[in-house]
Amino acid sequence: MAATGVAGVGYQAHDPQGNEKPEATLNDLVASVKATGAIGVVGVLANGPRSAPPSFPQ
């Protein structure tokens, strides 16, 4: 397990079959950093135009 991690990508993450999985980067980062570690997130990128209300994957 890592002590720290930084997420720098996400909205273009995909599974081996090529299906887009925007949550994959953060889910994998959380799973690989120990509970007492730290996670840094560079930014949050939402789908759609900036005027649209945010709709984040569950």
N, C-alpha and C positions, 0 to 999 in steps of 0.2 A: 504494500500500500504506500502511496505517496503522501508526503506531508503537506504539499501545496499543489495547486493546479490552476491554470488559466484557460478560460474558454475564449477562443478568438474566431470561431466559425460556428455555424449552426443551421442557418436557414437553408443551406444547400446540402446538408448532410443527407445521405441516403443509405439504404441497406444494400447488401450484395446484389440483389436483383434490380437495383436502380430506382426503387420506390423512395420518394422523398420522405424523410423522417426528421423534421425540424427539431424534435426533442432529443434526438439521439446523442448529440454532443454533450449536452448538460447531464443527461442520464448516465452516460458512460463516465463523465468526469466525477460525478457524485459517488458512483460506485467504486472509483479507483482512489479517492482521497479518504484517508482515515478520519474517523469521527472528530478527532481533536485537531485536524488540519484546517487549512484555509483554501477558499476557492475565490478566484477573481473572475469577474465577467466584464469583458471589454465593452459590450453594448447589447442592446436588445433590438432586434430587427423584426418588425411586424410585416405580415403579408398585406398587400393591397395599397391603395393610395393613402397618403398621409392624412387626408380628411376623413377617412373611414374610421369607425370605432375599432379599437383593437379586438382581435379574436385570436387568442392564444390556444395552442393545442393542449388537450388535457392529458 
